[in-house]
Amino acid sequence: CVTIMADMKASCQEFEVTVHTSPGPTCGTFSRLWLNLIGSQGETPPISVNEGDHHLLPGSTCPVLVRANGPLGRLVLVRLHLEARTGFPNLDWHCSRVEVRRLADGQAEEAGRGVTGPRDPELQVFLCDRWLRTADGDVELRSAKWCLLKDETDEKLKQQRLKQLQHQQKQIRWRKFVDGAPQCVDLNSLSELGPNFSYSHTSPATNLHYLKGFNDRAEAWTSFTELEVVFAHSGHQNNTARFVKAHWMEDWYFGYQCLNGCNPLLLRQTRLLPPNLSVSSDMLRPFLPEGSSLEQELKKGAVYLLDYEVLDGVPANVVNGKQTYLSAPLCLLHLNQQGQLLPIAIQLQQTPGPQNPVFLPSDSGCDWLLAKIWVHSADFQCHQLSSHYLRTHMLGELFCVATLRQLPELHPLHQLLMPHVRTSLQINFQARASLLAAGGVFDKAMGCGLQALPVLLSRASDRIYYRSLCVSDDLIDRGVDKLPQSYYAQDALRVWDALHRFVVRSVDLYYSGDVEVQQDSELQHWITDINTHGFNHDSGFPQSFQTKAEVSKFVTMIIYCCSALHAAVNFSQLDFALWMPNCPASMLRPPPQVKGSVTEDDIMSFLPDVNSTCRVLMVLSLLSQPSVNFV
């Protein structure tokens, strides 16, 4: 008899459950919420949470008493199921958490009457912190902390972890956007993402009033004076843009932008001249220190190179019915004794020859200025598609999709990475559907149009190597780590070091040694997925992880690319482009084949039309606005 009573008590466990709705103004729902408790030995029948006076309102709590009619064992999961109510809108619901307290004998009756008293100190919290939809079906929450697969001790939790990954792999699939470039998420509409990967880009209002009125003016600017009038209205409040306008023609500022402009990733030190650059020591002697030679300056590391060979042969766009032109310049720069980086030779195409002259600072002012403008235009194409879109957006999406498919939510690296990569899915889908699509800004205003996009993205992907994505390696490899005016490099190193220290300590919390890294099958599947859908060439990415140090460096690289690097190449672009001649998005005449034939009026005829100029600036204005909750 005593045994029977004990069994009945064990099988009639009672729980006080509190469901918390997140406090946001739209977090509530009319839908009915069903809840089950799942234990190691059984589960409770579903019970409706929001009945009578209990509603899933923003910031509300809904208490409910749950009774187990059979043996439950140790509580491991909470299952939630949202069901639309007839006649009410089917709204998504944002659940904060579910708290569960096992009641001692006699407490159930008191809880039902609202009587408070001593509680079992063991309160289990099942965090949710995400949107739930009726279409999601059953959603299971765990109370466990982040952990590796090896630390899962309950078979039910292991199965739930596997089940979650299988569901994610079914929902989140790969799609090829451009041959030879990192793949993207397979979506046909933004609604497929669901609310947890969507966000509202609420930004301060951008004043486009003075640019919108030029949409229909498909003609060339008449003079620099006309450009200055527009700039006076659209750029007068931007101090950096005003400085750019004041100094854009000066050689020292050309070199400064190579180091600290919106695209500080291309300049590299060279100790050997490219064989296709037609310069000689005698040609460059006037621009070097007295008594020195080109060979001496190369040897001591004072010569730097910009090489836009990735643009060679890329098809140029047609804008406003006019053929535009692309060049693939080589630009040689010298670090003088005052610490300034000055351009000393510019060749506008890759193949040397009599119709491809090398422009020098001693040439006429218009010749030399136009040569620098061509370099800026080439840099603008590479900045937009390679440094910005490929290296931050496309890579962010690659890492995000692989994380969702291979690392379950409880994996510590999933939690560490998702805040930095989760928004890439929505913003990249929108970019592919608008900016990079027919009728978008690349189609209507850029020198690299829709024909050039796949060519340039594929080529740029072929030129990405793992070391070039890791700040400390990249700056040393390019020889810009110790340049006196390389402020991007100095700041980038500080940010990288801070991120790396944080990641190392995070990795140390969960991996006690390198063997645990090697045995983490989820981690190894993750890097395999990244390599499989990332790059076709030998990029130098780890093929597997053998040590904690390798994991820490790789995770630091991801966080840096998706946060600090994106901030550097995105939020600064309007500053340098508002004065359009500093960053022309297209060129309407071919590169000059002889010297001495260009006047100031001729320079205007090379620059983009009025409407395409303003279209690019309006897009950059919107992209350069941080959201309200930007950190």
HELIX and SHEET records of a PDB file:
HELIX    1   1 VAL A    2  SER A   11  1                                  10    
HELIX    2   2 GLN A  107  GLY A  112  1                                   6    
HELIX    3   3 THR A  134  ASP A  136  5                                   3    
HELIX    4   4 LEU A  149  ASP A  151  5                                   3    
HELIX    5   5 GLU A  155  GLN A  171  1                                  17    
HELIX    6   6 LEU A  190  LEU A  193  5                                   4    
HELIX    7   7 PRO A  195  PHE A  197  5                                   3    
HELIX    8   8 HIS A  209  LYS A  212  1                                   4    
HELIX    9   9 PHE A  224  SER A  234  1                                  11    
HELIX   10  10 ASN A  239  HIS A  247  1                                   9    
HELIX   11  11 ASP A  251  ASN A  260  1                                  10    
HELIX   12  12 SER A  281  LEU A  284  1                                   4    
HELIX   13  13 ARG A  285  PHE A  287  5                                   3    
HELIX   14  14 LEU A  294  LYS A  299  1                                   6    
HELIX   15  15 GLU A  309  LEU A  311  5                                   3    
HELIX   16  16 GLY A  365  CYS A  382  1                                  18    
HELIX   17  17 HIS A  383  MET A  394  3                                  12    
HELIX   18  18 LEU A  395  GLN A  406  1                                  12    
HELIX   19  19 PRO A  412  VAL A  421  1                                  10    
HELIX   20  20 SER A  424  ALA A  433  1                                  10    
HELIX   21  21 VAL A  441  ALA A  445  1                                   5    
HELIX   22  22 ALA A  452  ASP A  462  1                                  11    
HELIX   23  23 TYR A  466  LEU A  469  1                                   4    
HELIX   24  24 VAL A  471  ARG A  478  1                                   8    
HELIX   25  25 TYR A  487  TYR A  510  1                                  24    
HELIX   26  26 ASP A  514  GLN A  518  1                                   5    
HELIX   27  27 SER A  521  HIS A  533  1                                  13    
HELIX   28  28 LYS A  548  TYR A  560  1                                  13    
HELIX   29  29 CYS A  561  LEU A  565  3                                   5    
HELIX   30  30 HIS A  566  ASN A  570  1                                   5    
HELIX   31  31 GLN A  573  ALA A  577  1                                   5    
HELIX   32  32 MET A  580  ASN A  582  5                                   3    
HELIX   33  33 GLU A  600  PHE A  606  1                                   7    
HELIX   34  34 VAL A  610  LEU A  623  1                                  14    
SHEET    1   A 4 THR A  61  ARG A  67  0                                        
SHEET    2   A 4 GLU A  14  THR A  21 -1                                        
SHEET    3   A 4 TRP A  93  ARG A 102 -1                                        
SHEET    4   A 4 LEU A 123  LEU A 132 -1                                        
SHEET    1   B 4 ILE A  47  SER A  48  0                                        
SHEET    2   B 4 ARG A  32  GLY A  39 -1                                        
SHEET    3   B 4 LEU A  75  GLU A  83 -1                                        
SHEET    4   B 4 ASP A 138  ARG A 142 -1                                        
SHEET    1   C 2 TRP A 174  ARG A 175  0                                        
SHEET    2   C 2 CYS A 184  VAL A 185 -1                                        
SHEET    1   D 5 ARG A 268  GLN A 269  0                                        
SHEET    2   D 5 VAL A 303  ASP A 307 -1                                        
SHEET    3   D 5 LEU A 330  LEU A 335 -1                                        
SHEET    4   D 5 LEU A 341  GLN A 347 -1                                        
SHEET    5   D 5 VAL A 358  PHE A 359 -1                                        
SHEET    1   E 2 VAL A 318  VAL A 319  0                                        
SHEET    2   E 2 LYS A 322  GLN A 323 -1                                        
END                                                                             
